[in-house]
């Protein structure tokens, strides 16, 4: 089981990847296609072309960690499409997808957002008092 801290940033590559790529190949994709630093501590998620495998790459204090999950039956159904080649998701959403739960029709309820984040995120709901 993959344990994710609640504050970790999770980037998902929206284009399917070659399932044979290892740590170095996926780190190169993070730099070139996702325009991120693979050593930042964020998690990078890649689905294979057949969507029966998912790979999660991140850098932990002293080295890379690569986690692979292969479904014996069925396929992953990531609900997003992006022209930029990546989307940012919350750790909880990633865990739901890895468990096979489809997020297609789901919606997020309004949450409280601190004022400091509201200025950077204009679409966030105002906190209720």
C-alpha positions as CSV (number, residue, x, y, z in Angstrom):
1,X,0.0,0.0,0.0
2,X,1.2,3.5,-0.9
3,X,1.0,6.0,2.0
4,X,0.9,9.6,1.0
5,X,1.3,12.6,3.3
6,X,-1.7,14.9,2.9
7,X,0.4,17.9,1.7
8,X,2.3,16.2,-1.0
9,X,2.0,17.5,-4.5
10,X,0.9,14.9,-7.0
11,X,1.3,15.5,-10.8
12,X,-0.3,13.0,-13.2
13,X,1.0,12.8,-16.8
14,X,-2.1,12.9,-19.0
15,X,-0.3,11.2,-22.0
16,X,0.2,7.4,-21.7
17,X,3.8,6.2,-21.2
18,X,5.8,3.3,-22.2
19,X,5.5,0.8,-19.4
20,X,9.1,-0.4,-19.9
21,X,10.6,3.0,-18.8
22,X,12.5,2.9,-15.6
23,X,13.5,5.5,-13.1
24,X,15.9,7.4,-15.4
25,X,13.4,7.4,-18.3
26,X,10.5,8.6,-16.1
27,X,12.7,11.3,-14.5
28,X,13.6,12.6,-18.0
29,X,9.8,12.8,-18.8
30,X,9.3,14.8,-15.6
31,X,11.9,17.3,-16.7
32,X,11.1,17.6,-20.4
33,X,7.4,17.1,-20.7
34,X,6.0,18.0,-17.3
35,X,8.6,20.9,-16.8
36,X,9.1,19.9,-13.1
37,X,12.1,18.9,-11.0
38,X,12.0,15.2,-10.1
39,X,14.1,15.8,-7.0
40,X,11.5,18.2,-5.5
41,X,9.8,15.5,-3.4
42,X,6.6,15.7,-5.4
43,X,5.0,12.5,-6.8
44,X,4.7,11.9,-10.5
45,X,2.2,9.4,-11.8
46,X,2.3,7.7,-15.2
47,X,-0.3,5.4,-16.7
48,X,0.8,2.9,-19.4
49,X,-0.6,2.8,-22.9
50,X,-3.0,-0.1,-22.1
51,X,-3.9,1.6,-18.8
52,X,-3.5,-1.6,-16.8
53,X,-0.4,-0.3,-15.0
54,X,0.4,2.8,-13.1
55,X,3.8,4.0,-12.0
56,X,4.5,6.5,-9.2
57,X,7.9,8.2,-9.1
58,X,9.3,10.4,-6.3
59,X,12.5,11.3,-4.7
60,X,12.9,10.4,-1.0
61,X,15.7,11.9,1.0
62,X,18.5,9.8,-0.5
63,X,17.2,8.2,-3.7
64,X,14.4,7.7,-6.1
65,X,11.4,5.5,-5.3
66,X,9.4,3.8,-8.1
67,X,6.2,2.1,-7.3
68,X,4.3,0.0,-9.9
69,X,0.8,-1.4,-9.7
70,X,-0.5,-3.8,-12.3
71,X,-4.1,-4.7,-12.5
72,X,-4.8,-8.4,-13.1
73,X,-8.2,-7.6,-14.6
74,X,-9.6,-4.3,-15.9
75,X,-8.1,-0.9,-16.6
76,X,-7.6,2.4,-14.9
77,X,-10.0,5.1,-16.0
78,X,-8.3,8.5,-15.2
79,X,-11.0,11.2,-15.5
80,X,-8.9,14.1,-16.8
81,X,-7.7,15.4,-20.1
82,X,-5.2,18.2,-20.4
83,X,-3.5,19.9,-23.2
84,X,-0.5,20.8,-21.1
85,X,0.4,17.1,-20.5
86,X,-0.2,17.1,-16.8
87,X,-2.8,17.7,-14.1
88,X,-2.3,18.2,-10.4
89,X,-4.4,16.0,-8.1
90,X,-4.8,15.6,-4.4
91,X,-3.3,12.6,-2.7
92,X,-6.8,11.3,-1.8
93,X,-7.9,11.4,-5.4
94,X,-4.8,9.4,-6.4
95,X,-5.5,6.7,-3.8
96,X,-9.1,6.4,-5.0
97,X,-8.0,5.9,-8.6
98,X,-5.4,3.3,-7.5
99,X,-8.2,1.4,-5.8
100,X,-10.3,1.3,-9.0
101,X,-12.8,4.0,-8.0
102,X,-14.0,6.0,-11.0
103,X,-14.1,9.8,-10.3
104,X,-15.9,10.7,-13.5
105,X,-19.2,11.8,-12.0
106,X,-17.9,12.8,-8.6
107,X,-17.8,16.4,-7.4
108,X,-16.0,18.1,-4.6
109,X,-17.9,20.0,-1.9
110,X,-16.9,23.5,-1.0
111,X,-14.1,23.8,1.6
112,X,-12.7,26.5,3.7
113,X,-9.6,28.2,2.2
114,X,-7.3,30.5,4.1
115,X,-7.2,34.1,2.9
116,X,-3.6,33.8,1.8
117,X,-4.5,31.1,-0.7
118,X,-7.7,32.9,-1.9
119,X,-5.7,35.6,-3.6
120,X,-3.7,33.1,-5.5
121,X,-6.7,31.0,-6.3
122,X,-9.5,33.2,-7.5
123,X,-11.9,30.3,-8.1
124,X,-11.8,29.2,-4.5
125,X,-15.0,29.7,-2.4
126,X,-15.0,32.4,0.2
127,X,-14.9,31.1,3.8
128,X,-18.2,31.2,5.6
129,X,-18.4,32.7,9.0
